[in-house]
Amino acid sequence: MATRRTDEIPATAETRARSAQPKGARAAKGKAPQRAAVSTEDRRAMIAEAAYLRAERRGFAPGRETEDWLAAEVEVDALLKIGPGGPAQ
């Protein structure tokens, strides 16, 4: 299989402009990553489950329910922002 050397490809105005941009700028110019579409009810259910699991981990000791809920909101919103692919590992 023959390959073409880069200097053999004729440069056009478009390829010169693209090569002048950093790779990150080219990637950002494309489509923005899509967020997971979750209804308000689904988001609330996810938060409730995460808050329950937090309370369970601490033995359901009373007095920290609001803290559990707020921490669960932050956790769920972060997961929804990352999207369906999850974090890169």
Phi, psi and omega in degrees: 000126181272141176243155183259135177284147183300323183286353178270348181277125180294135180273132175252172179299323181292314181292326177293318180294319179294318183289339178284339180275144173295154182302322180299322180292324178294320181292321181292335182289336181287200181292141176285148179297139182276140176273154177292129179275110182233132179289164179299320179294319179295318178298316179298319179295321178295319179294317180299317180294317179295321178294319177300314181296324176295316179296320179298318180298331180261015175076023179057030177296132184287159173102355182235025182296317180295318178298318178299314183296313182295320177294323178294322177300314179299316181298312182293317179297323177295318179295321179291327179291323179295321178098182187292335182287340181079176180288149177287135181245000000 
